[in-house]
Amino acid sequence: MPPRFTPPKLEPDILLAKSSLPGNPDWGEDHDLVGHTAAVVKSITTLVHSLGSNLLQQFGLGDRHSSFATLEATARLAAYLHDWGKANHQFQGVVRYSLIGSNPSVSPQRNPLERPQLIRHEVGSVLLAWEFREWLVQCPNADFMTAIAAAGGHHLKLGGKDGKDTGKLVEVREGSGDTCLHWYVKHPYFCKLIHYGVRTLGLPQDPPLSQFSQQWEIKTIKDKGEKVLDAFIDEWEPDAAFVAVVKALLVAADAIASASGQMAISLQQWIEDVLKQTLTEADLQTVINTRLCGHSLRPFQTDLANTPQRVTLARAGCGSGKTLGAYCWAQKHAIGRKLFFCYPTTGTSTEGFLGYVHNKVESELLHSRSAVDLELACTGEEVNNGDGSVNETAQKLEAFKAWDAKVNICTVDTVLGLLQCHRRPLYCFPAIANAAFVFDEVHCYDEALFGALLRFLKVVKAPILLMSASFLPTQVEAIKEAVGEPVEVVQGPQELEDLPRYRFHQLTEPDWEWVQQELAKGGKVLWVCNQVDTAIAVYQQAKARGLRPLLYHSRFRYGDRVDRHRAVVDAFKQDQPILAITTQVAEMSLDLSATLLVSQIADPAGLIQRLGRLNRQYCGHPRDALFYPDEKTGFPYSQDQLKAGEALIQKFAAQEVSQRQLAAWLENLNIQHTPKDHFVWLDGKWKTYPAPLRKAGYTVTALLEQDQPTVAQLKWSELARYTVPLPANNIQGWQRHRRGYLIAPQEQWGYDSELGAFALK
């Protein structure tokens, strides 16, 4: 029998939940386990009360969990239990080491990189709570199993790894150097925690502390984990939406409570104040009036404003005014709520922000009015364990702005990422829980993203507007089935969509003479290539011909890319000729009107999007679109996609074509989709881990090795300017920056401020 383990003496003799600042072992109340737990319980209670019955209505819980008391009690119990697992000798060593370093007055100290903890502390919370279940199940109105599932997942590491389901509740780490775990459940601070539960949650007076074994060997940990897992699988039949809401509330409450010690005002008062910031008719009228510039609304926009249904589809082509129509819709459906305006890409969300609210009503709609800069105190455990999100603090800070903003202009991932347990939407949950939603450019969603939209429509009972240039019949039927109630389809302005905007020309190769003639007339030419290397080659050919083109693609440093984006958009506004050579970034993010389009043949949806940049501001007659083949089949388009694109061009060759004709052609295609239908937040039950929202891409976000002297000491929020998306097919052996980004070796990738990143042969 192994010798009995003697637990280390704690200096200071308190159970800590968070580390103090470097070099300052003067922990305050918000750092100890009782103080932090109380802050999280208070935060989650304030969230539930501030959101009120909207929580039940927004997620359709009224029919199944009509008791608001059940939701509140379960959320509070989850908050109470979430950090119980920190009451062990290993975590107490880590929290004393993580930010303090070697300080002789602080002990024990445990470097988690050298000696990782046997189990994650939140898994410990589940196991410890299970040992006390006979006491905890007596918490009035609370659902114990839901509470411990939420507690175990609050760091988004439960039951999955690297985006994949592991099915494991307990993973014992190798290399800890320990054979057992000591629990400080008889420590005065844990006794305080017990008494806090009695006083605050109404738990019984006499918990079974005397019966508890304080030392667990590895086999004991595994055996207890199996028993809890069996209970989750065999005995628990959860309500998916109810569990998901409790999980999200806990993640958000824990995030904001971590800031409580840094705030100059009451945390509860701040939460109440920011969640009260919702839209008024006057807010939206300001946006509408600014955009109208004295003109009248189109009937299509008025129809959107007057739609009686909770969920509406707006089918309208590019340049039809559907974005303004969305704000008209919001003036009826988003009053008393926040508004999330969701675009498919960062480029389109930026354009939506700049074009509608920036420098017009930003103080009312977008900017946080909080008087507090929320600097978080964190444990340091996540990073030091080597498996945490190194940008977690920055994501929390950004999310808190969303709590205060009346309108959030964002990518669709900020909302639908909730279904796959992404950090940012979970941190934004209090804003999402009382919001209306606009999803733009729905036709470009891949099967995974469209599946997430369908599930969101099924679960979330908020006002929702879906907008697209075209909807496939199968998509419309899937949307109606998901909503489960009448859905209105509002068609775009017929007089605009029937205008003959385009004249198609199918070529065997680019016609440079045509391009030069257009420029000589003062025209504005948009040239879209399917690959970055092709765009660079065309750009170099244009320069060799004495032209002065602009090059814009995704493979610039992000800061340079923003500058390029702005330069192209601004150039098309000037009264002078312009040639812009781009990639697919032009399909949605560029709000411009070209007089000539040159494009490689792509998939039909992509071609229609590219055509949306041609003759956008209708000139009274059709404009020419020149299409030539892409010889590089397979990436980014399959042979079948390229054939379908060619069929579209041949169908309308030498004809005058309208947007309505293109939409009708696309909608008549017999395209079958299989939307994704499994999402961790709703279907994971006890599991909570981030999984991919979109189909796997072809790129990774990286930093360049040659930029390392510049970026070495930058904050995470400043690194984004230097990131570059690069192909993911040859990244084996790449090192990582301390903030998690891959580093592209300079012998593989060069960079030029004019051309962007390029592969070195």
N, C-alpha and C positions, 0 to 999 in steps of 0.2 A: 504494500500500500504506500503510495507516494507521501512524502512528508507534507504536513499541513502548511499551506501558504500563509505567510504573514504579510498582510497588506501594508503598503507604505503609509507613513504618517503624512497627513496633508498640511502643507504650509503655504498659504494661510489655511487655517482649519475650517474651511467652508467648501461646500460643493459648488463648483463653478459651472456655468452654462456657456459663458463667453470669455474670451481673453481680454485683458486690458491692453492699453496702448504699449508700444515697445518701450522697454526700460522703466515702466511705471506700474509696479505690482500693487497699486492702490485700487482694488476693485470696489466698485460701488454696488448698490442694491440691484441695479439693472444687469449686473454681470453674474450674480449668483443664481442658482437653479430655481430658487423660490421666486426671486424678483423677476427673472425673465419669464418664467411660467405665468406669473400673475399678469405680466404685460401682454402676453399672447392671449390669455383668456379674456382680458379686458378688450383687446383689439378685436377679437372675433365676436365678442358680445356686441360691441359697438357697430361692427360691420352688419351683423344680422339685424340689429334694431334699425340702423340707418337705411338699409335696403328694404326692410319690412316685408310685407306680403308680396312685393314685386319678385322676391326670390322664388316664391311658390309659383307665381304666375309665369315668370320668364322661362322657367324650366318645366312647366307642366306638372308640377308636383301636387297641385291641389286635390286631384282625384285620388291619389294614392297615399300621400302623406299630408292630409289636410291640416294636421296639427302643427301649427307654427311652433308650439312648445317642443315638439319632437326634434325639429330641425335645430332649434336654438340649443337644446340640451345636448344633443349629439355633437354639435360643433364645439361647444364648450368642453365636453369631456375629451374630445380629440385634442384640443389645445392643452388641456391639463396633462394629458399623457405623453404629448409628442416628444418631450426631452427626458423622460424618466430614464432612458437608457444611458444618459450621461453620468449616472450615479455609480460609476465603476472606476476601479483604480487605473485602468488604461486610459480612458478618456480624460480623467483628472490629470494624468501626466501630460497628455497631449495639449490640453488647453493651457497648462502652465508653461509649456515649452514653445508653443506655436509662434507667439509674437514676442515673448520675453527673451528667449535664448538662455544662455547659461548665467543664471542669477542665483547665487548661493542661498539667498533668503527665500527662494521659492522651490518647493518640492512636492511631489516627485516631478521630474521632467522626462518626457518621453519623446524622442524624435520619431515621428510616424513614418518617415522615409526609411529609417533603419529598422524600426520595430513597429510595424503596423498593428493596429488593434485587431483582436481576434474577430470581432464582428463590428459592423457599423452601429453607431449609437442608436439610430432610429429602429433598427432591428431589435436591439436590446430593449427598446421601449415596448415593442410588441410582446416580447417574451416575458418581460417583467410584469406588464399589465395582465398577461394571461395567468400568471401565478396568483395575482390578486383578483381574479375575475369574479369570484363569489362575492367579494366586497363591491367591486366596481359595477356589476350588473344591477346593483340596487340604486344606482344614480337615477333620480326621478326623470322619467320621460325619455331617457337617452337610449340609443341603439349601440350597445357595447361593441359588437363586431364591426359596425361601420366606423366607430371611433378609433379602434385600434388599426384598422386598415388605413385610415387617413393618417394616423400618427406615423405608421411605418413608412408611408410614402412621401412624407413632407419634404424630403431632399431629392425626390425623383430618382431613386436608385433601387426601388423594390421590385423584384421579379423580372428584371430585364437588364441587359448590358449591351452597349454599342447598338442600341436601337432594336434589339432582338429579345424575344421572350425566352428567359432561361427556366422559368417555372420554379425557381429556387427562392425560398423565403430566407433561409440562412446560408450564407457563404462564409465559411471559416477561412480566414486569410493565413497564408503560409508565412513563415519567417517572423512571427511575433516574438518568439523567444519565451513565450509563456505556455503553460499547460492548463491554466485555469483563469477564471475571471472572478474578481472579488466585487461584490455589490455592497455599497455603503447604505443599505436600507435601514440600519439602526443608528446611523449618524444623525446628530441633532437637526441638521438641515433637511434631511429626508423626512424626519419626523415633522418638521415644520411644513413640508410639502403635503404630507398626509393631512395635517390639521387644516391646511388651506383648502383641501378638497372637501373636508367635512363642513367647513364654514361657508364656502363659496358655492359648492355644487350640491350640497345637501346629502353627501354620502354618510353612511352610518358611522357612529362614534368609534367603533372598535375594529380596526383592520387587523388581519391575522399576521402581524409582524413577527410574533414570537415563533411562529411555525415555519418561518422562511429560512432556507439554507442560503447563506451569504456567499458561498463559493461554488462555482460551477466549473467542472472540468469540460474539456472539449466534447467528450461523448455526451455529457449531460446537456450541453448547449444544443447539440445536434438532435438528441432525442426530444427535447422540448420543442424545438423548431418543427419536427415532424408532426407532433401532436397538434400544434397550432395550424399547420398547413392542412392536415386532415380535416380539422374543423372548418377551415375556410372552404375547402373543396366539397366536403360531404354534408355539412350541417347548415351552411349559410346560403340563403337564397336572397341576395340583395336586390334592391331597387336601383337599377343602374344610374339613373339621373340623380337620385338622392345621394348615393355614395359619391358621385362625381362632384356634386355641389359642395359637400362637406370637405372633400379633398381640396378643392380650389380655395375655399374659404380659409382653410388652415394654412396653405402655402402663402396666401396673401397676408394673413394676419401675422404669421411668423416673420415675414419680410418687413412689414411696417413696424412691428414691435421691436425689431433689432435696432431701429432708429430712435427709440423712445428716450434713451439716455442722452441723445444729442439734440433734443428738441427743446426750444425755449418756451413752448406753449404746451398745453395738454394734448397728448396724443389723441385721446378720445374726441376732444373738441375739433382737432384738425380733421379727423376722419369725417365727422359729421358735417363740417363746413364744406369740404371739397366735394363730397358726394351730393350735396345740395345744389351744386353748380350744374344746372340742366338748362336745356334750350328753351327760349321764349320765341314767340312769333316775331318780335322786334329783332332779335338776333339774326334770324334767317331772312327777314325782309331786307336787312342791310346787305347781306350777300347777294340777294336777288337784284336789288336796285343797282348795286355797283356793277353787276355783270350786264344788266339790261342797257345801261347807258341811255336811258330815256325811251327805249323801244318797248313794244308791247310783247307780252308772252305769246308764244305760238300755241295754237289749240292743243297740240300734242303735250306741251308742258302743262297746260291747264288741266288736261285729262289726267295726267299723273298726279297733280295736286288733289284732284277730286275722286281718285279711286277709293272705293269703300272697303276694299279687301285688305286684310292684314299683310298678305304677301302679294306682290305685284311683279310682273315681268314687263320690262320695257325693251321692246325689240326695235332698235333704231340704228341707222348707219352712222358712220363717222361724220362729224360736222353737223349733226341734226339738232344739237342743243340738248342732248339727254342729260348731261351733267347738270346744267341749270335746272332742267326738269326734276332732277333728283332732289335738289334743294327746295323746289316747290313741293315735292312729295313730302319732304321732311317737315315742312312748315305745318302740315296737318298731322303727320304720324309720329313725329319725334319730339313734340312739345312735352316738357316735363321729363325728358330723357336726355341722355347723352347720345351722340351720333358717331358711329364708326363708318367712315367712307373707305372701302377696301378696294385697292387696285392690285393687279397681278404682279407688278414689279416695283422696285424702288424708283425707277425712272418715271413711271406713270403716276405714282403717288406724289412724287416731287412736283410734277407738272400740275396735278390736281390741287396741290397746296398753293403753288405760286399763282396759278391762274384764277383762283376763286377766293381765297381768304387771306393770303399773306399781304401784309401792309394795307389791308382794307379793314378787317375786323379781327385781327389776330389777338388783340388784348381781350376781346370777349369770347373768342372761340377756341384759340389754340394754346395760348400761353398760360402756364400755371401762375396763379396769383398767390401762391403760398408765400408767406413771409419767412419760411424756414428752408434752409438748404439741408436736405436730409443726408447727412453723412453717416454711413452705416458702421456700426461696430460688429465685426464678424468673428467667428471662432478661429478662423485660420485653418480649421481642421480639413475643410474640403480641398484646399489647394495642397496642403502638406501631405495629404493622403495620395496625392497624385491622380485622383479620379474626380475631382470637382470641376465645376465650371469656373474658370479663372475670370470670366467677365461677369460673374453673377452680381457683384455690387453695382456695376454700371447698368446692368439690365434692370435692377430694382429701381435705381434712380430714375431711369427713363419711364418705367411703368408708373411711378408715383405721379409723374406729370399727367399721365392719362387719367388718373383718378380725378384730377382737378379740371381738366379741359372739358369744354362742352362738346367740341368736335375734335375727333382724332382722325387725321388723314394718315393712312397706313397701308402696308401691304396686307394681302389677304391672310398671310401667315400669322399676323398679329391677332387675328380672331380665330380662324380655323385651326391654328396650331394648338389651341386649347384641347382639341379632340385627341391630339397625340402627346399631351402632357408637355408641351414646350414651355420653357420658363417664362418668356415674356408675356404670353397671354394669361398664364396662371397668375403672374404678378399683377396683371391688368384686370383680373377677374371682377373686382368691385365695380369698375366702370362698365365692363361688359354685361354685368348682371342687371343693369338698368339702362340699356341702350337700344336704339334702333340701328339698323344696319343697311348699308348700300354696298352691293357687290358688283363691280364693273368688269366688263370684258370677260364675262363668264364663258364665252365660247372658246377661250384659249386655255381653259383648265384641262389638265391631263386627267386620266381616269382616277388617280388617287385623290387629287384635289377636288374633282367633281363629286367623288364619293363622300368626301368630308363635308362638302356643301350640303349634300342630300341628308346626311345624318344630322347636321346642324339644323336644317329646316325641320326635321322630324322632332327634335328635342326642344329647340328654343322657340318659344311662342311669342317672340317679339315682332314688331313691324319690320318687314324686310323687303327691300327693293332689289331685284336682279336685273342687270342691264347687259345687253349684248347686241352686236350687229346682226346676229342670227342665232336662232336656237334650233337644233335638230328636233324633229318630232319626238324621237325617243327621249331626248333631254326634257322636253316639256312634260311628257307623260310621267317621267321619273320624278320631276319636281312636284307635280300635282299629287302623286301618290305619297311622297314624303311629307308634304304639308298636311294632307288629310282634311282639307277644307277648301272652299272655293278660292281659286287663284285667278286674278285678272291679268290678261295680256293686253298691254297698250302698244299699239303700232306707232312707229315713227311717222313724221309728217310725209304723207304720200307725195305732196307736190315737190318735196326736196329729193326723196328717194327715187322718184321716177325721172329725174333730170338725166339726160345723156352725158355722163361725166367723162367716160373713158372710151378710147379707141385702141383695140389690141393689135399688136404686131408680133408675130413669132419669127425670130431670127435664128440663124445658125451660129452667129457670133455677134459681139457688141458692134454697134455702128457708131464709131467715134465721130464721123463726119456729122451725123445727125445731132450728137451731143454738142459739138462745137458750133453748129449753126444755131442751136437753141440758146447757147450762151451769148453768141454774137447779137441775138435779138434782145438781150437783157433777161433771158429766162432763168428759171430756177430748177436745177436738175438734181433729183435724188436718185442715187445709184445704190442698190441693195444687193449685197453678196451673201452667200450662204455660209462662208467660213472667213475667219479673221485673216488667214494667210492670203486668201483670194482678194479680200478688200485691200490689203497692203499692196499686193501686186498691181491692182487696178489703180490705186493711188499713185504708185511710182510711174506707171504708164502715163497717167494724166499729167504728172509733172514733166515727164520727158517730152510731152507735146506742147509744153509751154503754158499749161493751164495752172490755176492756183486753187486746187481743191482743198476741202476740209475732210479729214479722216476721223471717223468716229466708230469705235467698236468697244466691246466689253473688256478687252485685254489691256487696258490702261490701268495704272494705279488709280484707286478710287478717286482721289483728289483731282488727278488730271482728267479723269473721265467726267466728273461733274463740270469741269471747265470746258471740256469739249462739247458736252451736251448743250451747255448754255450758248457756246459760240455758234453752233449749228442753228439752234432755234432763233437766236438773235439775227443771224445772217439772212435767214429767210424772211425776216420782217423788214429788211432794208430794201430800198429801191435800187437794186443793183444785181447783176448776174451772180449766181452761186452754183457751185458743183459740190455736193456733199456725198462722200462715198462711205457707206455704212454696212453694218451687218443686220441681223434680226433685231438689234436694239431699236431700229426705226419702226418696227411693226406696231408698237404701242406707246412708246415713251416720247416720241417726237410729235409735238403739236405744230405742224407746219403745212403749207400748201405749195406743192411743187407744180411746175408747168410741164415737166417731162419726167417720167419714171423709167428707169432702166433697172431691170431685175433679172437675176437668175431664176429659173423655174424652181419653185418650191412646192410645198404641200398647199392644197386649195385654201385652207383657212389662213395660212401665212400670206399667200398672194392677195387675198381679199383685204387683209390688214395693211399690206404695203400700198395697195390701191387707195386705201383711206387717207394716205398722205398726198395723193395726186388730185389736183383740182378741188381741194377741200373747200376753198373759198370759190364757189362756182363762178366761172368767168363768162358764162353764156353759151358755151359750146364745148364739145368734148376735147380732152387733152390726150396726147399719145402715151401709150405704155409699151415699152419694148422689152420683150422677154427672150432670153437666150438660155441654152441648156447648161446644167451643172454636170460636169463629167465625173465628179467625186461622189458616186452613189454610196449609200450606206451611212453616211454621217454628214450632216445631222438628219438627213431624210432618207428613208428607205426607197428602194426602187418603186414599190407600189405607190408611195406618196408622191414621188416625182411624176409617175405616170398619171396619177389623178390630177396633179397640177397642170400637166400638159393637156389633159382632156378638157379642163376648164378653159384654157387659152384657145384651144382649137374650136370649142363650142361657140365662142364669141369673136373669133378672128375676123378682123376688118369690119366689125360692127360697132355701132355706137351703143355703149353699155351703161346701164344704170345700177345703182346700189341695190335696188329691189330685185333686179334680174340675178345679180350675183348671189344674194341671200337665198332666193328661191331655188337656184341651182344647187347650192350647198345643202339646203334643207331637204331636197329631194333625193340626195344620195342615200343609199341603203347602208349607212354607217352604224355598226353595232358596237356599243361600248360595254365594258364590264366594270362599273365603278367599284372602287374599294369599299368594303362594308364592315371592316373590323377596326376599331379605334380604342386605344389603350384607356383613355379617360373614362369611356363609357362601358367598354367590354372587358377591361382588365380585371374587374372585380377587386381583389385585394392588391393587384399589381399596379404600380405607378412608376413609369419610366418613360423618357422621351423616345419617340419613334419617328421615322421619316413621315412628313406630310405629303410631299410630292414624290413622283417617281424619281428613281436615282438619276442624278445628272451626270454630265460628262466632265465636270470641272471640280476643282477644289480651290478654296480660297487660301492664298499663300502670301508670304512676304518674300521679297527678293534678297538673296544673300548680300548683294552689293549695297543694300539699304541698311544693313545691320548697324553700322556706326551711328546712323541717324536715329533708328527706332529703338536702340538698345534700352534707353531709359525712359521711353515715353509711357504715359498712362495708357490703359487699355482703350479708353475712349478716343485717344489721339492716334492709335495705330490704324484705324480704319482707312485713313487717307492713303496709306501705303500698301494696302492689300490689293492683290491682283488675282482674278480667276484664271486658273491654268488647267490644261487638260490633265485628267486624273489617270492617264494610262501608263505613266512612267514615273511614279513618285516613291518607289521602293527606296528605302534607305535615307529619305530626307529627314533632316533634323527638325526639331520643333523649337519655336521661340518660347520663352518663359511664359508667355501669355497664351500658348496653345496653338498658334498658327504654324502651319508647315513653312519651312524655309526652302525656297527653290534655289538649288546650287547655281552659282554664276557660270559654271562651265556648261550648264544645260540651258539657261535662260538669260538672254541679254535684254536690255531695256533702252529705249530711245524715246525721249519726250515727244518726238514727232510721230513715231510709228507705234509706240507701245511696246509690250513684251513680245519677244520673238524667240523661237527655238533656235539653238545653235547646233548646226549639223555636225 
